[in-house]
Amino acid sequence: MKRSLGIIVVVLILVVVGVAALMTGLYQRRLAIAQEDMVVLDFDDPQVEYADLQQDLTKWPLVSRRPLEEIRKRRALLQYWQGDYADLVELARTASQSDEPMDPEIQILAANALYRVAQHGPQDKATVLKNLDAVIRAYAEALRAGSDLPDTAFNYELAVRIREEISSGRRKGGMPNSQVDETKSDPNMHGDPGEPPKDMKVEQFQIRIPMDPKEIKNSQEQTAGTGQQRKRKG
């Protein structure tokens, strides 16, 4: 009897572990698919997927806060690269008033969003200085929260320097890159989009695309046995 009871207990434990492993695997797979979409700058599907994941996690029993915090960070990153700064700006402005500690990565995104709003907002001196004060406070809060990313300290010092230059009159015209150039694409999560070199016609700019392995194999098979001497490259 005791042996049978022990076997039942072991089976139940294995079933619970198996279900937990299955749910974890499905969760990681959905995260990976959403991340793949973000890498190719397809933001619509991840937006839906992250919302569904967050809703599903709240229904699962005994779920720790870590997966929910991970999804929250990814949704904040998604909002930032979509140019949807409203929620992030509100987080940056209320970070010091909140009793609950905020994740340092989200605080950095919020501070960056504040900077973008200041960059593309009104460029009169009083408004720019006011916005930069909020940006500087947001970066300081991120540093106090324990952010160890070099970009945080760099952005903080950059914001302080820009404010000093505008305040003293050494910088004219407001924030750097405040003028929108409609001929250029906005930066994305991979950086500034590439473009042909200056003073070069588009017709002269050549793009070399690597051959597909199947195409390389087919070209080798076509030259094999023909008696043609293969030219050495380089």
C-alpha positions as CSV (number, residue, x, y, z in Angstrom):
1,M,0.0,0.0,0.0
2,K,2.8,2.4,1.0
3,R,4.7,1.5,-2.2
4,S,1.6,2.2,-4.4
5,L,1.0,5.5,-2.6
6,G,4.7,6.5,-3.2
7,I,4.4,5.6,-6.9
8,I,1.3,7.7,-7.2
9,V,3.0,10.7,-5.5
10,V,6.0,10.4,-7.8
11,V,3.8,10.2,-10.9
12,L,1.8,13.3,-9.8
13,I,5.1,15.2,-9.2
14,L,6.4,14.2,-12.7
15,V,3.1,15.3,-14.2
16,V,3.3,18.7,-12.5
17,V,6.9,19.1,-13.6
18,G,6.1,18.1,-17.1
19,V,3.2,20.5,-17.3
20,A,5.3,23.3,-15.9
21,A,8.1,22.5,-18.4
22,L,5.6,22.5,-21.3
23,M,4.1,25.8,-20.3
24,T,7.5,27.4,-19.9
25,G,8.5,26.1,-23.4
26,L,5.4,27.6,-24.9
27,Y,6.0,30.9,-23.2
28,Q,9.6,31.0,-24.4
29,R,8.6,30.1,-27.9
30,R,6.0,32.9,-28.0
31,L,8.6,35.4,-26.7
32,A,11.1,34.2,-29.4
33,I,8.6,34.6,-32.2
34,A,7.7,38.1,-31.0
35,Q,11.4,39.0,-30.8
36,E,11.9,37.8,-34.3
37,D,9.2,40.1,-35.5
38,M,10.7,43.0,-33.7
39,V,14.1,42.4,-35.2
40,V,12.7,42.8,-38.7
41,L,10.8,45.9,-37.5
42,D,7.4,44.3,-37.6
43,F,5.8,45.8,-34.5
44,D,2.2,45.0,-35.0
45,D,2.3,41.2,-34.2
46,P,4.5,41.6,-31.1
47,Q,2.2,44.2,-29.7
48,V,-0.7,41.8,-29.8
49,E,1.4,38.8,-28.7
50,Y,2.8,40.6,-25.6
51,A,-0.7,41.7,-24.6
52,D,-2.0,38.2,-24.9
53,L,1.0,36.8,-23.0
54,Q,0.6,39.2,-20.2
55,Q,-3.1,38.3,-19.9
56,D,-2.4,34.5,-20.1
57,L,0.3,34.8,-17.4
58,T,-2.2,36.3,-14.9
59,K,-4.3,33.2,-15.3
60,W,-1.5,30.7,-14.7
61,P,-1.2,29.6,-11.0
62,L,2.0,30.1,-9.1
63,V,3.6,32.4,-11.7
64,S,6.4,34.5,-10.4
65,R,6.7,38.2,-11.1
66,R,9.8,37.8,-13.3
67,P,8.0,36.8,-16.5
68,L,5.5,39.6,-16.1
69,E,8.3,42.1,-15.6
70,E,10.1,40.7,-18.7
71,I,7.0,41.3,-20.8
72,R,6.5,44.7,-19.3
73,K,10.1,45.7,-20.4
74,R,9.5,44.3,-23.9
75,R,6.3,46.2,-24.2
76,A,8.0,49.4,-23.1
77,L,10.8,48.8,-25.6
78,L,8.2,48.2,-28.3
79,Q,6.4,51.4,-27.4
80,Y,9.6,53.4,-27.6
81,W,10.6,52.2,-31.1
82,Q,7.0,52.8,-32.3
83,G,7.4,56.4,-31.2
84,D,4.6,56.0,-28.7
85,Y,6.1,58.0,-25.9
86,A,3.1,59.0,-23.8
87,D,3.1,56.1,-21.2
88,L,6.9,56.2,-20.9
89,V,7.0,60.0,-20.4
90,E,4.4,59.6,-17.7
91,L,6.5,56.9,-16.0
92,A,9.6,59.2,-16.2
93,R,7.8,62.1,-14.6
94,T,6.3,60.1,-11.8
95,A,9.2,57.7,-11.0
96,S,10.4,59.7,-8.0
97,Q,6.9,59.9,-6.6
98,S,6.2,56.1,-6.8
99,D,6.6,54.0,-3.7
100,E,7.2,50.9,-5.8
101,P,10.7,50.6,-7.3
102,M,10.8,50.8,-11.1
103,D,13.0,48.5,-13.3
104,P,16.2,50.4,-14.3
105,E,15.8,49.4,-18.0
106,I,12.3,50.8,-18.1
107,Q,13.5,54.0,-16.5
108,I,16.2,54.4,-19.1
109,L,13.6,54.0,-21.9
110,A,11.4,56.5,-20.1
111,A,14.3,59.0,-19.9
112,N,15.1,58.5,-23.6
113,A,11.5,59.0,-24.5
114,L,11.5,62.3,-22.5
115,Y,14.6,63.4,-24.5
116,R,12.9,62.6,-27.8
117,V,9.8,64.6,-26.8
118,A,12.1,67.5,-25.9
119,Q,14.0,67.1,-29.2
120,H,10.9,67.3,-31.4
121,G,8.9,69.7,-29.2
122,P,8.9,73.5,-29.1
123,Q,12.4,74.8,-29.3
124,D,12.1,78.1,-27.5
125,K,14.7,78.5,-24.8
126,A,12.4,78.4,-21.8
127,T,10.6,75.2,-22.9
128,V,13.8,73.4,-23.9
129,L,15.4,74.1,-20.5
130,K,12.3,72.9,-18.7
131,N,12.2,69.7,-20.7
132,L,15.9,69.1,-20.2
133,D,15.5,69.5,-16.5
134,A,13.0,66.7,-16.6
135,V,15.3,64.6,-18.8
136,I,18.3,65.1,-16.4
137,R,16.1,64.1,-13.4
138,A,14.9,61.0,-15.2
139,Y,18.5,59.8,-16.0
140,A,19.5,60.5,-12.4
141,E,16.6,58.4,-11.2
142,A,17.8,55.6,-13.5
143,L,21.3,55.8,-12.2
144,R,20.1,55.8,-8.6
145,A,17.9,52.7,-9.4
146,G,21.1,50.8,-10.1
147,S,21.5,51.0,-13.8
148,D,25.0,49.9,-14.8
149,L,24.6,50.6,-18.6
150,P,27.3,53.0,-19.9
151,D,24.6,54.6,-22.1
152,T,22.8,55.9,-19.0
153,A,25.7,57.8,-17.6
154,F,26.7,59.1,-21.1
155,N,23.1,60.3,-21.8
156,Y,23.0,62.0,-18.4
157,E,26.2,63.9,-19.0
158,L,25.1,64.7,-22.6
159,A,21.8,66.2,-21.3
160,V,23.6,68.2,-18.7
161,R,26.1,69.6,-21.2
162,I,23.4,70.5,-23.7
163,R,21.5,72.3,-21.0
164,E,24.5,74.3,-20.0
165,E,25.3,75.3,-23.6
166,I,21.7,76.4,-24.2
167,S,21.4,78.2,-20.9
168,S,24.7,80.1,-21.5
169,G,23.8,80.9,-25.1
170,R,26.7,78.9,-26.6
171,R,24.2,76.7,-28.5
172,K,21.7,78.3,-30.8
173,G,18.6,76.8,-32.3
174,G,17.4,74.5,-29.5
175,M,18.1,70.8,-29.1
176,P,20.5,68.9,-31.4
177,N,18.8,67.4,-34.5
178,S,15.6,69.1,-33.6
179,Q,14.9,69.9,-37.2
180,V,13.1,67.0,-38.9
181,D,14.7,66.0,-42.3
182,E,11.9,64.5,-44.4
183,T,14.5,63.1,-46.8
184,K,15.9,60.7,-44.2
185,S,14.4,57.8,-42.4
186,D,14.0,57.9,-38.7
187,P,16.5,55.8,-36.7
188,N,15.3,52.3,-35.7
189,M,16.4,49.8,-33.1
190,H,19.3,48.8,-35.3
191,G,20.6,52.4,-35.7
192,D,20.4,54.8,-38.6
193,P,19.2,53.3,-41.9
194,G,21.8,53.0,-44.5
195,E,21.9,55.2,-47.6
196,P,24.1,55.8,-50.6
197,P,27.3,57.9,-50.1
198,K,26.9,61.6,-50.7
199,D,27.8,63.0,-54.1
200,M,27.0,59.7,-55.7
201,K,24.2,58.9,-58.1
202,V,21.9,56.1,-57.1
203,E,22.7,54.3,-60.4
204,Q,26.4,54.1,-59.3
205,F,25.6,52.6,-55.9
206,Q,25.9,48.8,-56.1
207,I,24.5,46.4,-53.6
208,R,26.1,43.0,-53.4
209,I,23.9,40.3,-52.1
210,P,25.5,37.0,-51.0
211,M,24.6,34.0,-53.2
212,D,22.3,31.4,-51.7
213,P,24.1,28.1,-50.9
214,K,21.9,26.3,-53.4
215,E,22.9,28.7,-56.2
216,I,26.6,28.2,-55.4
217,K,26.2,24.4,-55.5
218,N,24.3,24.7,-58.9
219,S,26.9,26.9,-60.4
220,Q,29.6,24.4,-59.3
221,E,27.7,21.5,-60.8
222,Q,27.3,23.3,-64.1
223,T,31.0,23.9,-64.5
224,A,32.1,20.4,-63.3
225,G,33.0,18.1,-66.1
226,T,32.9,20.7,-68.8
227,G,36.6,20.9,-69.2
228,Q,36.6,24.6,-68.5
229,Q,39.5,25.9,-66.4
230,R,38.2,27.5,-63.3
231,K,39.5,31.0,-62.8
232,R,41.1,31.7,-59.5
233,K,39.6,34.7,-57.8
234,G,41.6,37.3,-55.9
